[in-house]
Amino acid sequence: MRVRIRLDLAYDGTGFSGWAAQPGLRTVEGVLSDGLATVLRAAAPRLTVGGRTDAGVHARGSVCHLDVDPGVWRALPGRSDRTPAAALLSRLLGVLPADVVVRRAAEVPAAFDARFSALHRRYSYRLCDEVAALDPLRRHDTVRHRRALDVGAMDEAGSRLVGLRDFAAFCRPREGATTVRTLQHLSWRRADDGVVVGTVVADAFCHHMVRALVGAVVPVGEGRRPVGWPLEVLERGRRDPSVTVMPAHGLCLEEIAYPPEGELAARAEAARATRGPSG
């Protein structure tokens, strides 16, 4: 029986064409798979990730899993007294590029599934609408916005979208996948540095869902739309061309949360039943 390994990782999405491996393109999955193949001295492993990010999207709290031959796993420390997990982290640090860091490796039960066992995903989105708050060192993770934003109005508009709903109006549809999601939290605040920060939490997200949700509340913050407009768009159930899918670089996957070990299998089974093979 193979050993299941959980990896917690972070990456700067600027130089990547998203998570998913694609021929001829630099992707997080491709770079990580190649690094693991080098360290494990084996064929590139199959990775299952908890959140597939688009091109340019960042992550501080991504999680994936892979299955490793037990002999290969036990051999990782070599003659050192390190654990296999510690040896894997050290060796990956030596082969991965600077824009990807694996922060933690751990052996987990076979019931753990980085995708389907997740309870929720939490994303942040950063907007800067004040020239005085612009920081050139944050240009790759903060979107410059040229109109002043009413954060209170954005927060109120976002809170009205929370709940178990069909988010077809904010998703790019995929054949065989449901667009029903439980949006657990959507809030906006102005941070101490003047940047407007959104926090979005859901059990799972459809393609482009977070960036479209942001695009729906920004016109409210600008005063061009009433607070109730994003909810009206959602209830119409179809894509509205006036909703902008916001730039990718303002988005960051901050956290993927999982239940205790004894609840992993049940959670994965429930998620598969709800979303289907492509959801």
C-alpha positions as CSV (number, residue, x, y, z in Angstrom):
1,M,0.0,0.0,0.0
2,R,1.3,3.4,-0.9
3,V,1.9,6.2,1.5
4,R,-0.3,9.3,1.2
5,I,1.6,12.6,1.7
6,R,0.0,16.0,2.3
7,L,2.0,19.1,1.1
8,D,1.2,22.6,2.3
9,L,2.6,25.2,-0.1
10,A,2.7,28.8,-1.1
11,Y,3.5,30.5,-4.4
12,D,3.7,33.7,-6.2
13,G,1.5,33.2,-9.2
14,T,3.0,36.0,-11.3
15,G,5.2,33.7,-13.4
16,F,2.8,30.8,-13.7
17,S,0.0,29.9,-16.1
18,G,-2.1,28.7,-13.2
19,W,-1.9,25.5,-11.1
20,A,-2.9,22.9,-13.7
21,A,-0.1,21.3,-15.9
22,Q,-0.4,22.4,-19.5
23,P,1.9,21.4,-22.4
24,G,4.5,24.1,-23.1
25,L,3.5,26.4,-20.2
26,R,5.0,27.0,-16.8
27,T,2.5,25.9,-14.2
28,V,2.7,25.3,-10.4
29,E,1.7,21.7,-10.8
30,G,4.3,21.1,-13.5
31,V,7.1,22.7,-11.5
32,L,6.2,20.9,-8.3
33,S,5.8,17.6,-10.0
34,D,9.2,17.9,-11.6
35,G,10.8,18.9,-8.3
36,L,9.2,15.9,-6.6
37,A,10.4,13.5,-9.3
38,T,13.9,14.8,-8.8
39,V,13.8,14.4,-5.0
40,L,12.0,11.0,-5.0
41,R,14.1,9.7,-7.9
42,A,10.9,8.4,-9.5
43,A,8.4,9.3,-12.2
44,A,6.6,12.6,-11.7
45,P,3.8,11.9,-9.2
46,R,0.1,12.6,-9.7
47,L,-0.9,15.6,-7.6
48,T,-4.4,16.3,-6.3
49,V,-4.8,19.9,-5.2
50,G,-7.4,21.5,-2.9
51,G,-7.8,24.7,-5.1
52,R,-6.9,25.0,-8.8
53,T,-5.8,28.6,-9.2
54,D,-5.9,30.5,-12.5
55,A,-2.9,32.2,-14.2
56,G,-1.5,35.0,-12.1
57,V,-3.4,34.0,-8.9
58,H,-1.3,33.6,-5.8
59,A,-1.4,31.2,-2.8
60,R,-0.3,31.3,0.8
61,G,-2.3,28.3,2.0
62,S,-2.6,25.8,-0.9
63,V,-2.7,22.0,-0.1
64,C,-2.1,19.0,-2.4
65,H,-1.6,15.3,-1.8
66,L,0.3,12.6,-3.6
67,D,0.9,8.9,-3.1
68,V,4.4,7.5,-2.7
69,D,5.9,4.1,-2.6
70,P,6.7,3.2,1.0
71,G,10.3,2.2,0.2
72,V,10.9,5.5,-1.5
73,W,9.4,7.4,1.4
74,R,11.5,5.6,4.0
75,A,14.7,6.1,2.0
76,L,14.4,9.8,1.8
77,P,16.5,10.6,5.0
78,G,19.4,8.5,3.7
79,R,22.0,8.2,6.5
80,S,20.6,11.3,8.4
81,D,18.4,11.1,11.5
82,R,15.8,13.3,9.9
83,T,12.2,12.1,9.3
84,P,11.1,11.4,5.7
85,A,8.9,14.5,5.9
86,A,11.8,16.7,7.0
87,A,14.1,15.3,4.4
88,L,11.5,15.9,1.7
89,L,11.1,19.6,2.7
90,S,14.8,20.2,2.8
91,R,15.4,18.6,-0.6
92,L,12.5,20.4,-2.2
93,L,13.8,23.7,-1.0
94,G,17.0,22.9,-2.9
95,V,15.3,22.1,-6.3
96,L,12.2,24.3,-6.5
97,P,12.4,27.9,-7.9
98,A,12.0,30.8,-5.5
99,D,8.4,31.5,-6.4
100,V,7.2,28.1,-4.9
101,V,7.7,27.0,-1.4
102,V,6.5,23.8,0.2
103,R,6.1,24.7,3.9
104,R,5.0,21.4,5.3
105,A,4.9,17.7,4.4
106,A,3.1,15.1,6.5
107,E,2.0,11.5,6.1
108,V,-1.8,11.4,6.3
109,P,-4.5,8.7,6.2
110,A,-5.6,7.3,2.9
111,A,-9.0,8.9,3.4
112,F,-7.5,12.4,3.1
113,D,-8.3,14.0,-0.2
114,A,-6.9,17.5,-0.7
115,R,-9.8,18.4,-3.0
116,F,-12.9,16.6,-1.7
117,S,-12.1,16.5,2.1
118,A,-11.9,20.3,2.3
119,L,-14.5,22.1,4.5
120,H,-13.8,25.5,3.0
121,R,-11.4,27.6,1.0
122,R,-10.6,31.2,2.0
123,Y,-9.4,33.8,-0.5
124,S,-8.4,37.4,-0.2
125,Y,-8.5,40.2,-2.8
126,R,-6.5,43.4,-2.6
127,L,-7.5,46.7,-4.2
128,C,-5.8,50.1,-3.8
129,D,-7.9,53.2,-4.5
130,E,-5.6,55.7,-2.9
131,V,-2.4,57.0,-4.5
132,A,-0.8,57.6,-1.0
133,A,-1.3,53.9,-0.2
134,L,0.3,52.5,-3.4
135,D,3.3,50.3,-2.7
136,P,5.4,49.4,-5.7
137,L,6.7,46.3,-3.7
138,R,3.1,45.0,-3.7
139,R,2.3,45.7,-7.3
140,H,2.1,41.9,-8.1
141,D,-0.6,41.2,-5.5
142,T,-2.6,44.4,-5.4
143,V,-4.9,45.8,-8.1
144,R,-4.7,49.6,-8.7
145,H,-8.2,51.0,-8.7
146,R,-8.7,54.6,-10.0
147,R,-12.0,55.4,-8.4
148,A,-12.6,55.9,-4.7
149,L,-14.4,52.9,-3.0
150,D,-17.1,53.0,-0.3
151,V,-16.0,49.9,1.7
152,G,-19.1,49.9,3.8
153,A,-21.4,49.7,0.8
154,M,-19.2,46.9,-0.7
155,D,-19.4,45.0,2.6
156,E,-23.2,45.3,2.8
157,A,-23.6,44.2,-0.9
158,G,-21.3,41.2,-0.3
159,S,-23.0,40.0,2.8
160,R,-26.3,39.7,1.0
161,L,-24.9,37.0,-1.3
162,V,-24.0,34.6,1.6
163,G,-25.7,31.2,1.8
164,L,-26.4,28.1,-0.2
165,R,-27.1,29.4,-3.7
166,D,-26.7,28.8,-7.4
167,F,-23.8,31.0,-8.5
168,A,-24.2,30.5,-12.2
169,A,-24.3,34.2,-12.7
170,F,-20.7,34.5,-11.4
171,C,-19.2,31.3,-12.9
172,R,-17.8,30.1,-16.1
173,P,-19.8,26.9,-16.6
174,R,-18.2,23.5,-17.1
175,E,-19.9,20.5,-18.5
176,G,-21.1,18.1,-15.8
177,A,-20.3,20.5,-13.0
178,T,-22.8,22.1,-10.6
179,T,-22.7,25.9,-9.9
180,V,-24.4,25.5,-6.5
181,R,-22.1,26.5,-3.7
182,T,-22.3,27.6,-0.1
183,L,-20.8,31.0,0.3
184,Q,-19.9,31.2,3.9
185,H,-18.5,34.7,4.2
186,L,-17.9,37.7,2.0
187,S,-16.6,40.9,3.6
188,W,-14.6,44.0,2.9
189,R,-12.5,46.2,5.1
190,R,-9.9,49.0,4.7
191,A,-6.6,47.8,6.2
192,D,-4.3,50.0,8.2
193,D,-2.2,50.6,5.1
194,G,-5.2,52.0,3.2
195,V,-5.6,49.0,0.9
196,V,-9.2,47.6,0.5
197,V,-9.2,43.9,1.3
198,G,-11.9,41.4,0.6
199,T,-12.3,38.0,2.3
200,V,-14.3,35.3,0.6
201,V,-15.0,31.9,2.1
202,A,-17.0,29.0,0.5
203,D,-17.1,25.3,0.6
204,A,-15.8,25.4,-3.0
205,F,-15.7,27.8,-5.9
206,C,-16.6,27.7,-9.6
207,H,-14.2,28.9,-12.3
208,H,-13.7,32.7,-12.0
209,M,-16.3,32.9,-9.2
210,V,-14.3,34.9,-6.7
211,R,-13.1,37.4,-9.3
212,A,-16.6,37.8,-10.6
213,L,-18.0,38.3,-7.1
214,V,-15.4,41.1,-6.6
215,G,-16.4,42.5,-10.0
216,A,-20.0,42.7,-8.9
217,V,-19.4,44.6,-5.7
218,V,-16.8,47.1,-7.0
219,P,-19.5,49.1,-8.9
220,V,-21.4,49.4,-5.6
221,G,-18.3,50.7,-3.9
222,E,-17.9,53.3,-6.7
223,G,-21.5,54.4,-6.3
224,R,-22.5,53.4,-9.8
225,R,-24.8,50.5,-8.6
226,P,-27.2,50.2,-5.6
227,V,-26.2,47.8,-2.7
228,G,-28.8,45.3,-3.8
229,W,-27.5,45.0,-7.4
230,P,-25.1,42.0,-7.0
231,L,-28.0,40.0,-5.4
232,E,-30.2,40.9,-8.3
233,V,-27.6,39.6,-10.7
234,L,-27.2,36.4,-8.8
235,E,-31.0,35.8,-8.7
236,R,-31.2,36.2,-12.5
237,G,-29.0,33.1,-12.8
238,R,-27.1,34.1,-15.9
239,R,-23.9,35.9,-16.7
240,D,-24.3,39.7,-16.8
241,P,-21.9,41.4,-19.2
242,S,-21.7,44.4,-16.9
243,V,-20.0,42.2,-14.2
244,T,-16.2,42.5,-14.7
245,V,-14.0,39.5,-13.9
246,M,-11.4,41.3,-11.9
247,P,-7.6,40.9,-12.6
248,A,-6.1,37.7,-11.3
249,H,-3.1,39.2,-9.5
250,G,-5.2,40.7,-6.7
251,L,-6.4,37.2,-5.7
252,C,-4.7,34.9,-3.2
253,L,-5.7,31.5,-1.8
254,E,-5.1,32.0,1.9
255,E,-6.4,28.8,3.5
256,I,-7.9,25.4,2.9
257,A,-9.5,23.9,6.0
258,Y,-10.1,20.2,6.7
259,P,-12.0,18.2,9.3
260,P,-10.5,15.9,12.0
261,E,-9.0,12.6,10.7
262,G,-12.1,10.6,11.7
263,E,-14.3,12.8,9.5
264,L,-12.2,12.9,6.3
265,A,-13.9,10.0,4.4
266,A,-17.4,11.2,5.2
267,R,-16.6,14.8,4.1
268,A,-15.0,13.6,0.8
269,E,-18.0,11.3,0.1
270,A,-20.5,14.2,0.7
271,A,-18.5,16.6,-1.5
272,R,-18.3,14.2,-4.4
273,A,-22.0,13.5,-4.2
274,T,-22.8,17.2,-4.1
275,R,-20.5,18.5,-6.9
276,G,-20.0,15.5,-9.1
277,P,-16.8,14.5,-10.9
278,S,-16.1,17.9,-12.4
279,G,-17.6,20.2,-9.8
